[in-house]
Amino acid sequence: MTEAKIDTAYIDPGNPWQNGSYESFNGKFRDECLSMQWFKNRIDAKILIEEFRQFNEVRPHSSLGQVTSVEFKQQLLTTDPAIAISKDV
């Protein structure tokens, strides 16, 4: 893990609510991508995970009002331009 520069972020045992959005993402990512694939090597994993990420950008999300994440981002930028200045979105 040191060579790949990967660190583990710990939360207190039994307290997944300390980071609920990450826990939710991890569960969905595992169910919708990782559990559905068989990776031959790291390069294969990178390619398939990138395909999942790109698909995830163009599919509508119920939590975003049935718009894609790209459309939601555009809506945010047009309704509140200060977001574009305050954050690198």
URQUI-V307662 format. One record per residue. N is the residue number from 1. RES is the residue in one letter. SS is DSSP state (H for helix, E for strand, - for the rest). Layout:
BEGIN
N/RES/SS
N/RES/SS
END
This chain:
BEGIN
1/M/-
2/T/-
3/E/-
4/A/-
5/K/-
6/I/-
7/D/-
8/T/-
9/A/-
10/Y/-
11/I/-
12/D/-
13/P/-
14/G/-
15/N/-
16/P/H
17/W/H
18/Q/H
19/N/H
20/G/H
21/S/H
22/Y/H
23/E/H
24/S/H
25/F/H
26/N/H
27/G/H
28/K/H
29/F/H
30/R/H
31/D/H
32/E/H
33/C/-
34/L/H
35/S/H
36/M/H
37/Q/-
38/W/-
39/F/-
40/K/-
41/N/-
42/R/H
43/I/H
44/D/H
45/A/H
46/K/H
47/I/H
48/L/H
49/I/H
50/E/H
51/E/H
52/F/H
53/R/H
54/Q/H
55/F/H
56/N/H
57/E/H
58/V/H
59/R/-
60/P/-
61/H/E
62/S/H
63/S/H
64/L/H
65/G/-
66/Q/-
67/V/E
68/T/-
69/S/H
70/V/H
71/E/H
72/F/H
73/K/H
74/Q/H
75/Q/H
76/L/H
77/L/H
78/T/H
79/T/H
80/D/-
81/P/-
82/A/H
83/I/H
84/A/H
85/I/H
86/S/H
87/K/-
88/D/-
89/V/-
END
